[in-house]
């Protein structure tokens, strides 16, 4: 494939093949200057929904929403290991020009010149409607709001056209930062309500395919599975006007094609190449490669503990000892991850997350545990993964499948398309699977609230229930809110120890976000959601 083929008309459908990619056009020769203001991103998979409040919105959908909607507040940036990195503890206004935190409420004054992308003003009514929607639609967005004690529409009060107050249900240190994550985006309520129906009062079908925000970019074209085109909103008031006017995000399923496009300079950025490619590209020195550990994130093996055979602790322990941890690190990750296994036997539990378990690969012990569990002849099950991130997930599952076979567990690998993964995972019917979870708020109790608490959030994918675990998590949140460090430390250690004892999920490693960019691209920022923020990018 040559450059001319890659730049053809946008009506052409992207098709991956062994020899190249025929793809939608980006530029003609008469648009050379526009090329300097356009960012071309290639990735394995794309969004299945433009609305973070939608049912089953996948991780690429987070990126689309983040760049097209604003929130009341956002994080300041700092620097960490040479990379621009969001500052967990410092917040600033985005749609809000002022934030006044009281004892049991916070009041926001809106920027009076802020408008939505259709030109209508952003008002306190829009803010309230948007937050009401987030706590009411159910599923992931509603649970995300609940994670910060944002649970009832009555908490969101319109004071006047440009002032909104959020009342606290309880003291919770997660409440204010929870207003800066992706979910509490501010939506053009008038526009969406015009496109709502009796069966769809929140207009979710409309916002699935159309953006209705005030963010720095708006989606002007979306062909699911092929490309998304974003155009800059020139009247954006949430921050400095971005230098990049246009973003073309192309789905190129073949990792080899994505790498070739980067190496030839036909693409500007890619961030889900196989780790082997990132290592080789870094060694070649032709591109800028950024590798950053996921904040509060772990790739894990999950088991449905509600149903046999994984309701049996010894079966779960057998899996934990059968995992080929180091092989996965070497062959699937090429060292681009932080191990979450093999801690020395005398290691003390830390007041931190993530931290490594003491599990190591021990097939003899795994086989013994399986026999003690009542499965001396082994068992059969499925092993599922997200095909949208197959570059790591597939070799990981193949390596695990091989080791499990050695202890008598026969697995059939179940490859679930990325657009369907979130929906299938949250049905909580997959018996054995690999997934990654990264907590947007970088606190141990936040991670555990999502993944281990008995209120059974969508990310408690194991259906794990433990009154003792709930007590540790709830007490840690209370201690954090009241500043009781001793109680907080004790409860965080308690929940970590119990998670490793009951082992409903087995941590493998802390993944890295790996991004490859042309040398003339600057402005990459690491955010808690791990996706690209287009607003800071520039082309030299």
C-alpha positions, -999 to +999 in steps of 0.1 A: +000+000+000+014+034-009+006+068+005-018+077-024-039+047-017-041+055+020-052+091+013-081+082-011-117+094-008-136+091+025-162+070+008-139+040+005-144+015+032-114+004+053-104-032+046-076-050+063-057-076+043-024-093+045-008-068+020-022-035+031-052-012+039-075+005+015-088+033+037-109+064+038-091+095+026-078+122+047-061+147+025-055+158-011-023+175-022-041+208-021-046+204+016-010+202+027-014+230+052-045+213+066-024+182+072-004+201+099-037+208+117-051+173+114-043+143+136-046+108+121-049+081+147-051+043+139-062+017+164-075-019+165-110-010+175-133+020+179-163+032+198-196+014+198-214+044+213-206+081+215-225+085+249-208+075+281-243+071+296-252+045+269-258+008+275-226-012+271-204+018+259-170+003+253-136+018+263-130+035+229-164+052+235-148+069+265-124+086+243-151+100+220-171+113+249-141+128+267-132+149+237-167+161+228-182+170+262-172+192+291-176+186+328-179+212+356-144+206+367-113+188+355-077+180+367-047+202+366-017+186+349+017+178+364+047+158+352+056+122+362+087+104+349+089+129+320+053+125+309+025+151+313+002+134+339-031+144+354-028+157+390-051+136+412-052+162+439-056+194+420-088+204+402-098+234+382-129+247+364-139+235+329-175+248+325-173+262+360-155+295+366-158+292+403-162+264+428-171+270+465-169+239+487-190+241+519-195+216+547-222+196+530-224+210+495-204+225+467-216+254+445-205+261+410-207+293+390-208+286+353-189+305+326-215+328+312-200+327+277-200+289+274-222+275+246-230+241+232-219+232+197-252+243+183-248+278+197-272+275+226-260+286+260-249+262+287-271+268+317-276+254+352-307+236+339-285+217+315-261+207+343-289+195+365-306+175+337-272+159+328-264+149+364-300+137+369-296+116+338-263+101+351-278+090+384-310+077+368-302+057+336-288+028+356-259+005+349-223+018+347-229+056+348-253+054+377-229+032+397-200+055+388-219+084+403-227+064+434-190+057+439-188+094+448-220+094+469-239+111+440-271+091+440-303+112+438-316+139+415-325+160+446-288+165+452-285+187+421-301+221+427-304+250+402-298+282+421-300+305+390-293+303+353-255+302+359-253+287+394-258+250+404-253+234+438-245+198+446-256+187+480-237+159+498-255+128+511-226+122+534-190+132+538-170+114+512-136+124+498-145+108+464-175+132+458-156+162+443-132+142+422-161+121+409-175+152+393-143+153+371-145+118+356-161+111+322-196+103+334-209+137+347-205+153+313-228+183+306-253+176+278-274+199+257-307+190+274-329+210+250-314+193+219-316+158+234-351+162+248-363+171+213-350+137+202-362+117+231-393+094+231-417+080+256-397+048+256-364+066+256-369+096+279-332+104+282-326+103+245-300+075+246-306+064+210-300+099+198-268+105+217-255+071+208-248+084+173-248+122+178-227+144+201-247+170+220-220+187+241-199+218+246-166+201+243-135+210+222-145+187+194-177+175+178-182+143+158-190+151+121-189+116+108-189+082+124-188+049+105-188+022+132-159-001+128-142+021+102-136+057+113-146+086+135-140+122+123-139+150+148-138+188+140-127+214+164-154+235+181-140+270+176-161+286+203-150+262+230-147+279+264-135+250+285-098+258+280-073+271+255-084+265+219-066+233+207-041+236+179-054+205+161-085+214+140-094+179+128-089+144+142-094+113+120-096+081+140-093+051+118-100+015+128-073-007+112-077-043+126-043-056+115-015-047+139+010-051+110-008-025+089-010-001+118+027-004+124+034+001+087+013+032+085+032+047+114+066+037+101+058+053+067+045+085+083+010+079+070-005+079+105+004+101+134-005+080+165-013+045+175-018+031+210-027-005+208+000-022+189+014-055+202+040-049+229+067-065+207+061-038+182+064-010+208+097-025+220+111-027+184+099+008+175+115+022+206+148+006+197+146+019+162+143+055+174+122+066+145+091+073+166+084+087+200+072+059+223+055+066+257+049+038+282+031+047+314+017+023+341-021+023+344-031+043+374-050+021+398-052-006+372-047-044+370-051-071+343-066-101+360-080-136+355-116-135+368-138-164+378-176-165+384-176-175+421-214-179+421-215-211+400-195-244+400-167-250+396-153-216+406-175-214+437-149-237+451-120-219+467-095-247+460-104-246+423-097-209+422-064-214+441-055-242+415-060-217+387-038-191+406-009-216+408-014-228+372-010-194+356+023-191+336+030-156+350+065-151+337+058-165+303+029-140+300+053-112+310+079-123+285+059-136+255+028-115+255+040-083+271+077-082+263+083-068+297+060-038+292+041-043+325+046-044+362+043-079+377+015-084+403+027-119+414+055-136+431+059-114+462+083-130+488+066-150+515+076-125+542+062-095+523+040-073+545+007-060+531+009-023+521-016+005+523-016+007+485-032-007+454-022-024+432+003-047+449+015-082+441+002-115+454+024-143+466+012-167+439+038-182+416+035-209+389+035-243+406+017-269+385+021-297+410+005-277+437-023-266+413-030-302+403-031-312+440-056-284+448-078-294+419-079-330+432-087-318+468-115-297+453-131-329+439-118-327+403-090-353+402-098-359+365-099-322+357-128-302+342-139-283+311-147-246+308-145-216+285-118-189+287-131-156+273-113-124+262-120-090+246-111-093+209-109-055+207-075-059+226-064-091+211-028-081+208-022-090+244-053-109+253-050-137+228-014-148+235-022-145+272-051-168+269-032-193+247-004-195+273-030-200+301-048-226+281-016-246+277-008-246+314-044-254+325-043-284+301-013-297+321-034-299+353-064-314+335-085-283+328-096-283+292-106-248+280-122-235+249-111-200+241-141-176+235-132-145+215-158-118+221-158-088+197-148-056+213-182-039+206-199-067+226-174-073+253-187-049+280-223-062+275-212-099+277-189-093+307-215-075+327-240-103+323-218-121+348-222-155+331-186-159+318-170-187+340-134-178+333-120-147+315-093-121+315-100-084+317-085-052+329-099-027+353-084+007+361-101+028+387-106+064+375-101+077+411-067+066+422-076+053+457-076+017+469-111+019+484-124+031+451-110+002+432-124-023+458-158-005+459-161-012+421-146-047+420-152-065+453-181-048+471-213-069+477-235-042+462-224-060+430-214-033+406-210-042+370-173-045+375-177-071+403-176-094+374-170-124+397-203-119+415-183-120+447-201-116+480-184-112+514-198-093+544-163-090+558-151-074+526-180-050+525-172-040+561-135-033+552-144-012+521-171+008+539-149+015+569-120+026+547-143+051+529-156+064+562-121+067+576-109+085+545-137+110+548-130+117+585-092+117+583-088+086+606-055+074+591-050+044+615-085+031+608-080+037+570-047+018+569-060-011+589-091-015+566-072-011+534-048-039+545-078-060+555-095-057+522-063-066+503-055-096+525-091-109+521-090-104+483-059-125+481-073-151+504-106-156+487-090-150+453-122-144+432-099-127+407-062-132+402-040-102+395-015-107+367+002-074+361-003-036+361-005-028+324+012+000+306-004+025+283+019+024+252+016+052+227+036+055+195+038+089+178+056+106+150+085+128+162+067+160+153+038+152+176+039+168+211+014+173+238+006+137+249-011+137+284-018+107+306-053+107+320-070+084+344-092+070+317-061+060+297-075+074+264-061+101+242-070+138+250-069+156+216-069+190+231-033+193+240-017+177+209+004+198+185+023+191+153+057+206+148 
